[in-house]
Amino acid sequence: MDNELLEILACPKCKGELEMTPDETELRCEKCRLSYRIDDGIPILLAEEATPIE
């Protein structure tokens, strides 16, 4: 994913910063403790699709 795009994306729940996982399959919000998957290079930024970070 493009770094410029990553800089402007925000968590849909709290509007906080998102961080990409090392394997580049998820974006994570540490504040909300939620993870958003990336499908075919497209981040799925829907709160109802997010999974809790354990």
PyRosetta script that sets phi, psi and omega in degrees:
from pyrosetta import init, pose_from_sequence

init()
pose = pose_from_sequence("MDNELLEILACPKCKGELEMTPDETELRCEKCRLSYRIDDGIPILLAEEATPIE")
pose.set_psi(1, 142.8)
pose.set_omega(1, -179.0)
pose.set_phi(2, -64.8)
pose.set_psi(2, 132.5)
pose.set_omega(2, -179.3)
pose.set_phi(3, -62.8)
pose.set_psi(3, -34.7)
pose.set_omega(3, 178.0)
pose.set_phi(4, -63.5)
pose.set_psi(4, -40.5)
pose.set_omega(4, 177.8)
pose.set_phi(5, -66.0)
pose.set_psi(5, -42.8)
pose.set_omega(5, 179.8)
pose.set_phi(6, -60.3)
pose.set_psi(6, -35.3)
pose.set_omega(6, 180.0)
pose.set_phi(7, -66.9)
pose.set_psi(7, -29.4)
pose.set_omega(7, -177.6)
pose.set_phi(8, -95.6)
pose.set_psi(8, -14.1)
pose.set_omega(8, 178.5)
pose.set_phi(9, -73.0)
pose.set_psi(9, 147.0)
pose.set_omega(9, 178.6)
pose.set_phi(10, -138.7)
pose.set_psi(10, 157.1)
pose.set_omega(10, 176.9)
pose.set_phi(11, -61.8)
pose.set_psi(11, 128.3)
pose.set_omega(11, -179.3)
pose.set_phi(12, -68.2)
pose.set_psi(12, -19.7)
pose.set_omega(12, -178.5)
pose.set_phi(13, -85.0)
pose.set_psi(13, -49.9)
pose.set_omega(13, -174.4)
pose.set_phi(14, -114.9)
pose.set_psi(14, -4.5)
pose.set_omega(14, -177.4)
pose.set_phi(15, 67.0)
pose.set_psi(15, 18.8)
pose.set_omega(15, 179.4)
pose.set_phi(16, -81.0)
pose.set_psi(16, 176.9)
pose.set_omega(16, -178.4)
pose.set_phi(17, -72.9)
pose.set_psi(17, 141.1)
pose.set_omega(17, 175.7)
pose.set_phi(18, -107.6)
pose.set_psi(18, 142.5)
pose.set_omega(18, 177.0)
pose.set_phi(19, -121.7)
pose.set_psi(19, 138.3)
pose.set_omega(19, 179.1)
pose.set_phi(20, -83.2)
pose.set_psi(20, 141.1)
pose.set_omega(20, 176.3)
pose.set_phi(21, -71.3)
pose.set_psi(21, 156.1)
pose.set_omega(21, -179.3)
pose.set_phi(22, -56.8)
pose.set_psi(22, -31.5)
pose.set_omega(22, 179.8)
pose.set_phi(23, -86.1)
pose.set_psi(23, 1.5)
pose.set_omega(23, 176.0)
pose.set_phi(24, 59.1)
pose.set_psi(24, 34.0)
pose.set_omega(24, 178.2)
pose.set_phi(25, -108.1)
pose.set_psi(25, -8.7)
pose.set_omega(25, -177.6)
pose.set_phi(26, -147.6)
pose.set_psi(26, 154.5)
pose.set_omega(26, 168.8)
pose.set_phi(27, -112.6)
pose.set_psi(27, 135.3)
pose.set_omega(27, -175.5)
pose.set_phi(28, -121.7)
pose.set_psi(28, 141.4)
pose.set_omega(28, 173.0)
pose.set_phi(29, -110.1)
pose.set_psi(29, 110.8)
pose.set_omega(29, -179.3)
pose.set_phi(30, -70.7)
pose.set_psi(30, -29.6)
pose.set_omega(30, -179.3)
pose.set_phi(31, -65.8)
pose.set_psi(31, -46.7)
pose.set_omega(31, -179.8)
pose.set_phi(32, -87.8)
pose.set_psi(32, -15.5)
pose.set_omega(32, -175.6)
pose.set_phi(33, 61.3)
pose.set_psi(33, 44.6)
pose.set_omega(33, 178.4)
pose.set_phi(34, -122.0)
pose.set_psi(34, 150.5)
pose.set_omega(34, 178.9)
pose.set_phi(35, -122.7)
pose.set_psi(35, 133.1)
pose.set_omega(35, 179.3)
pose.set_phi(36, -113.8)
pose.set_psi(36, 125.2)
pose.set_omega(36, -176.9)
pose.set_phi(37, -74.2)
pose.set_psi(37, 160.0)
pose.set_omega(37, 174.8)
pose.set_phi(38, -117.7)
pose.set_psi(38, 117.7)
pose.set_omega(38, 179.1)
pose.set_phi(39, -108.5)
pose.set_psi(39, 119.4)
pose.set_omega(39, 178.6)
pose.set_phi(40, 51.2)
pose.set_psi(40, 39.8)
pose.set_omega(40, 177.7)
pose.set_phi(41, 82.3)
pose.set_psi(41, 3.4)
pose.set_omega(41, -179.0)
pose.set_phi(42, -110.8)
pose.set_psi(42, 118.2)
pose.set_omega(42, 177.8)
pose.set_phi(43, -72.0)
pose.set_psi(43, 132.9)
pose.set_omega(43, 178.8)
pose.set_phi(44, -95.7)
pose.set_psi(44, 91.8)
pose.set_omega(44, -173.6)
pose.set_phi(45, -97.9)
pose.set_psi(45, 60.2)
pose.set_omega(45, 175.8)
pose.set_phi(46, -115.6)
pose.set_psi(46, 123.5)
pose.set_omega(46, -177.3)
pose.set_phi(47, -56.4)
pose.set_psi(47, -36.8)
pose.set_omega(47, -179.4)
pose.set_phi(48, -71.6)
pose.set_psi(48, -15.4)
pose.set_omega(48, 177.8)
pose.set_phi(49, -96.2)
pose.set_psi(49, -8.0)
pose.set_omega(49, -177.4)
pose.set_phi(50, -71.9)
pose.set_psi(50, 153.2)
pose.set_omega(50, 175.3)
pose.set_phi(51, -118.5)
pose.set_psi(51, 145.3)
pose.set_omega(51, 179.3)
pose.set_phi(52, -65.8)
pose.set_psi(52, 143.5)
pose.set_omega(52, 174.1)
pose.set_phi(53, -86.0)
pose.set_psi(53, 129.1)
pose.set_omega(53, -179.6)
pose.set_phi(54, -88.9)
pose.dump_pdb("model.pdb")
